[in-house]
Amino acid sequence: MEENNKKIIHLIILSCLLFLSIIVYLTYFQIFQAETIVENPYNRRQWQREEITVRGNLYDRNGVLIAESIETDEGIIRKYTHNRLYSHLVGYSHRQYGRSGVEAYYNNEIMGLTNEKSVSRIMERITGEKIRGNHLYLTLIHQLQLKAGALLKGKTGSIVAIDPNTGEILAMVSKPDFNPNNLVKDWSNLVEDERSPLLNRGLSGLYPPGSTYKVIMTAAVLENQEIDHQYQCEGSITIDGYNLSDYDKKGHGPLDLRKSLVVSCNTNFARMAQELGDRKVMEISRRFLLGEAIGGDIPLTKSLFPYENNMKPTDLAAVSIGQGKLLVTPLHMALIAGVFANEGEMLQPKILREIETPEGRIIDGPSIQPQRIVEATIANQVKEMMVAAVQEGTGKNARISGVQVAGKTGTAENISGASHAWFIGFAPADNPQIAVAVLLEKEGNTGGAVAAPIAREIMREALRRGVLN
Amino acid sequence: MFKRLILGRPINILIFINILFFGLLYLYIGPYDVNVPIAGALLTVLMVLCYYIIVKAKMGDQYIFLIISVLSSLGVVMIYRLNPQYGFRQITLYGLGVLLYFLSYLIFTWIKGWENYGYFYITLGISLFILTFVMGTTVKGATNWIRIGNFNLQPAEIIKLVYVFFIAAYFKYPKKFKNEYIFLGLIYLHIMFLTLQRDMGMAMLFYGIFISVYYIYHQQKKLFYGNFLAAVIISIFSYYTMTHVQVRVEAWLNPWKNIAGRGYQITQSLFAIAEGGFFGVGLGLGRPDYIPEVHTDFIFSAICEELGIFGGVAVVLLYFILIYRGFKISLTIEETFKRIIALGITLTYSYQTFIIIGGVIKLIPLTGITLPFISYGGSALVSAFISFGILQALSKKSLQGEEIMKVGGE
């Protein structure tokens, strides 16, 4: 009998565990999974709520209307005032096609779900009144966005402009684009179009960074004083049996580190990467968050840095000039430029400036923490060299009279054919107000020739308006 | 004063809960239906009345009926909220259930020598299975219903109880069945029938009851472990031979792969639970009607959506107290047959609750089985009331001191 009772107690313990597992799992589910599950487009409750909710309006930082909800007899219509100008970044909210961009990331805020009390919800149910969502003020500057849209017209690529002091996104354009007001009419073409007009290239387009990556290599060399940067460039170098040549193959003559960046000498960077060794190259790349999550309040695709443990000498050479298996997003490159503008600290990207509740209360957007990437002295030395690259080197087309511009060009070879043109930079160098990344996809021309002038126009527009001051 | 009024006696909590529930229901349903508060009042009066009968007539454990009543009230309210017509029918079924509760209490007490009918139980069980096959109709892919006139009967719900009696009778007089292998054979015959009916939830439940009782009363260790092996073999075999088992497992492992198809039921259930959050969207304010079979198999998801997982956890804890009472009763009974009956009934409802709740929250593969006292469905409700009526009778025996034995500290 004694034995018998003991075994019954075992069964009681078993039942306890079974019931406990239900409770634990439910709690786990609610804390870690529920939030994403609710947002699944197959959850019909979302759209049912949409019918009784007036989505909040979206504005730029100065109150220029970007998206609004209009109540009509047939229901609520979402209207995008500037048609294609904000197609990717602000995105769309459509019953049939789901949501994208800010409309998707901040759906809960726009729908007013974050500040809703269930009591008031019951009241609205009973009175039949519609629930009002929050208005969102974004960090964007409408005039700058207009300029960026115009500059990129007819091209394929992306322009990203950020405030290097805060990480706020000031403008982001991706082409080809679409008109969020005409989704029903255009959808099948958009989906089938081989140029992927629905892709936000600024956030999710992955490209080899080309020579713009040399700014990171420069920082690595500066951190390692023992590396000899004096070099006699003859236009090509042989590494592990492979021949690597400079863009114009003529040779740059005698070079130091500064001059190497100014003329964008591939061979010297490839040579210095060999001296640095794979451990240091990988370490600094990871420090600049290549292949890592960056955070911020907008979902930025991770850049790719698929090297682990040992890199072959040829891999090292390729990475040092931003080629190889290395791929980055334009926003990431703008943030990297921002590191040198911001004395070695990287900021997380930020798109939401303020939330205005239906009652008119203002809530600040999430605060962003800077992250130290390199020492200030190193960052400032690289900055000086980037200024020189614009003053007297490959980035001459980015010069603005009366303003010191820092920058770096890039021309990235890629398997799909014509090369991508890059420019990253910021201005004014002594008190940076704007950092940009310009990418032109399969442009077939150098970054200095095509991307730098676009960057110049964007920076000039931002500085001329002085919108930040 | 207020505190004493509410918490002074456990029955007051029940009254309080019912006033809240039915009050909310009355206010929620569009054209204020007077029948709702009337039905609620009647239900509550019936519960209070029965509770006092149990207390005054010294019918044993006072808490069993109380917990069942809270669960049933919640069931009625949820079902009414989903479908008013079903709600009123569930109240009628509840009345019938209470009647059978007391009836089974009386019959089980009056008639002596239940332990002598081992052969009868097994014959009855198997006959009911065969009957299901001959007259059965297929509902939701499982051939486990018999249609009589306007009523759909689920024989497995009755077999469940008869099966417990059979196991108890065997262990009381093991010699009657020649040897252990014949007993084991008959157990697996049950499981085979259920598997053939495609009622995987019941098959799991029957196996669980058997293996638990066997764990306590087995003679040879080797044979006990052999049964685990058998379970593994049966599971693997049915996985590879029956596509509906594969479908279930697939839908469990990754329902998001095919939301519109195989994963539909479970993902709809998860949407509901996720939507509810910790405190729920409020009674009548959610959309549990998006979940298929919400009033039977998926009623727990509806509870989670509208009352939150706090409501869900409260329900789980109520079940836990209920089965804890059951275990306690079985510990106080010395006589083998009665002890196994008490244990068997307790285990049945413990495992059944776990199987269905675990299924709808995607903790284990989903199998169609009802949530005791809450799900809509006559057979299950009636069977549950009969079972707990018997447990009530057994609790009286244990409390009367006839067969009381010393359990540490009691």
Interface residues (C-beta under 8 A of the other chain):
Chain A: M1 N4 N5 K7 I8 H10 L11 I12 L14 S15 C16 L18 F19 S21 I22 I23 Y25 L26 T27 F29 Q30 Q33 A34 E35 I37 V38 N40 Y42 N43 R44 R45 Q48 S118 R121 I122 R125
Chain B: S212 Y215 I216 Y217 W256 I259 A260 T267 L270 F271 I273 A274 E275 G277 F278 F279 V281 G282 L285 G286 R287 Y290 C304 I309 G312 V313 V316 L317 Y319 F320 I323 Y324 F327 S330 L331 E334 L343 L347 S350 Y351 T353 F354 I357 G358 I361 L363 M405 V407
